Structure formats: structure tokens, C-alpha cells
């Protein structure tokens, strides 16, 4: 693994490379960003670069240090993970005891704490003592979705590096080129990735995602048959998938967006649900161009209502009835 494998995080990588080149590596970092964005891989690559025996602006990937990192066997790079649902005081205590021992074969000891936001309050307070007076050879990297999950005193002693979502098109091309995903599937996965390659790869392997998408298309199909009584049967689908409601509503938004695109352009070039073009065409003729925008607005309003804690069943029923009426 190398810096080039951390896709779409050029600003962060440039900063880390500069800190190594200028020998201004901080004692503590917070790598912040969504799950699957590449924070852990970024931390490991940074650690690999720091420990590389032949580093000259790039990781050599050949020295004994690089080979040990690649086999998860470097004695001066440690990864700490939650035990159960949290990182406990005892784990931080053990880390502190280990930190007292100087590096075995390099100039730095590097600790990567995954899901560091899951530290208990006592664990955070214990970690703070180390951050206040770290050994000169220590580098501590806290991995978290949100830097604000840490005590202000911890944040103030860390350099915060933000890992940001990347463009859908980049993810689509990566899925096709690197992971050999078909063009149609890559477009769907990229659209639902939220700009996170790791999420796209999880969805690629997820039968649940594929099934839920198919079920949502079937719900739309039934809804457009104009059977007024079917609405109350369809509510059960949304109730059963309440935990994934935003994903399902996004399925619907992307679907009707595609219907709108088809009606406006007659082209399939920009369709997300390209593998369902025939069904999209049929729905386009069933709805009519001037009504599609109202449906999209209705679904967006439902998302906002649910976020605002409006009664769930009532919000869904109103959405389905409104879509059926337009």
C-alpha cells in the first residue's frame, strides 16, 4: 500500500508528505471523515512512510520496514481497536505502558487508534495525560468520524486532518478499472456511495442492498398502477425498513430523477438506473412530464419531515397518496 492508493485525499496526503520532508511530524493527529473514506488506510500509509528506511519523497516498498508494515508485523506500529462497544480505560493504560518502551528498530513508535471516538470518558482523560507530555518518539493517530466527539483538551493537542468524500465519477471509474465492475453496476453503486469508495465496495458485496433496491422499484411499480387501496399495504414495506428509510427514499429520488431525465432528453447517457431503462421508459409514459417534478418534491419533503420527527407512518402514507394522485 502506498500514498497513491489513498484516492481523492490529495490535500491530506500533500500535507503529510510535507511534514515528513520538513521533519515536522506532530505527536498527535485526528483523522476525521465518514466511515469507509480511507482514514485507516491513510494512517497506515503515513506510518509506513515515516518508518521507511529509504524514504525520499516516496515510500520505497522494498526495505525491511516496508515489508513488515505490509505483513502487519512492524514492532513500532501498533493498532488499537475497540473491545466490544468501546475503547476501555485498561486499553489506554496498556498503550501507555507500551509507549514507555523506546522504539525497537526505528526512531518512532506509531499508535493508530481506530474508532477512537468510542473511548470511554475515563479512557479519554487517561489519554490526555499522554498527549500533554508525549515522548519525543511518539506519534498517535486517532481515527474518528467526528473530531467533536473528543474532549476539547484532546482536540487542542492534535492536528485535525479532514478526509472528504470524492466525486461520483471518480468512484465509478475506479469500480470499473480497479474492481472490474460492469458500467451499469458501477453507475448505480457510485450514485449511492455518498462519495465514499469504501461504501461503494460494501454495497457491491451487499445482497441486502440489491434486494432492497429491487423491492423499492416494485413498490413504485405498484404505486403507479393507481390502486387506491394498495397504498396502505405498501406502508408496511416502509415500516419494516424504517432503519434504512433514507436509503429507500434516495432509491425513489434517483428513480424519478431518471424518469425526469428520460422525459427531458430521451437519452440514457446520464441515467443512474441504467440497468432498468425499460421500466423507466414505461413509468415515464405512465406519469407524464409535468407531474414528475411534483413527485420528486414530495419525496424530498417526506425526508425532511422524518428528520423533523413528524409521525413516521403518517408521513409515508401522505407521500404515497400524493404520488398516486399526481
PEWOPE-V549073 format. One record per pair of residues at least 24 apart in sequence whose C-alpha atoms are under 8 Angstrom apart, sorted by the first residue. I is the first residue (numbers start at 1). GAP is how many residues later the second one is. Records with the same first field share a line. If there is no record, write none. Layout:
BEGIN
I=GAP + GAP
END
This chain:
BEGIN
1=44 + 69
2=43 + 57
3=39 + 42 + 43 + 56
6=32 + 35 + 36
7=31
8=156 + 157 + 158
9=154 + 155
12=149 + 150 + 151
16=30
17=40
20=30
21=35 + 36
26=113 + 132 + 133
27=104 + 107 + 109 + 111 + 112 + 113 + 131
28=103 + 111 + 112 + 113 + 114 + 129 + 130 + 131
29=110 + 111 + 112 + 113 + 129 + 130 + 131 + 132
30=111 + 112 + 113 + 114 + 117 + 125 + 128 + 129 + 130 + 131
31=110 + 111 + 112 + 113 + 129 + 130 + 131 + 132
32=111 + 112 + 113 + 114 + 115 + 128 + 129 + 130 + 131
33=111 + 112 + 113 + 129 + 130 + 131
34=111 + 129 + 130 + 131 + 162
35=110 + 161 + 163 + 164
36=160 + 161 + 162 + 163
37=126 + 127 + 128 + 159 + 160 + 161 + 162
38=125 + 160
39=104 + 124
40=72 + 74 + 103
43=69 + 98
44=68
47=30 + 63
50=58
51=55 + 56 + 57
75=28 + 29 + 30
76=27 + 28 + 29 + 30 + 32 + 33 + 34
77=32 + 33 + 34 + 35
78=31 + 32 + 33 + 34
79=32 + 33 + 34 + 35
80=31 + 32 + 33 + 34
81=32 + 33 + 34 + 35
82=32 + 33 + 34 + 36 + 37
85=33
86=32 + 33 + 34
87=29 + 31 + 32 + 33 + 36
88=31 + 32 + 34 + 35
89=30 + 31 + 33 + 34 + 35 + 37
90=33
92=31 + 34 + 35
93=33
96=34
99=36 + 39
100=35
102=35
103=34
107=30
108=29 + 30 + 31
109=28 + 29 + 30
110=28 + 29 + 30 + 31
111=27 + 28 + 29 + 30
112=28 + 29 + 30 + 31
113=27 + 28 + 29 + 30
114=28 + 29 + 30
115=27 + 28 + 29 + 30
116=26 + 27 + 28
117=26 + 27 + 28 + 29 + 30 + 32 + 33
124=26 + 27 + 30
128=25 + 26
131=26
132=25
165=29 + 30 + 31
166=29 + 30
167=28
168=25 + 26 + 27
171=24 + 25 + 26 + 29
184=89 + 90 + 91
185=90
187=85 + 86 + 87
188=84 + 85 + 86
191=81
212=36
213=35 + 38
216=32 + 35 + 36
217=35
220=32
221=62
223=97 + 100 + 101
224=59 + 62 + 63 + 100
226=98
228=93 + 96
231=86 + 89 + 90
232=85
235=78 + 81 + 82
238=78
239=74
246=57
249=50 + 54
252=47
253=43 + 46 + 47
255=25
256=36 + 39 + 40
257=39
259=24 + 25 + 33
260=24 + 29 + 32 + 33
263=26
264=25
287=39
291=35
294=32
295=27 + 28 + 31
298=24 + 25
END
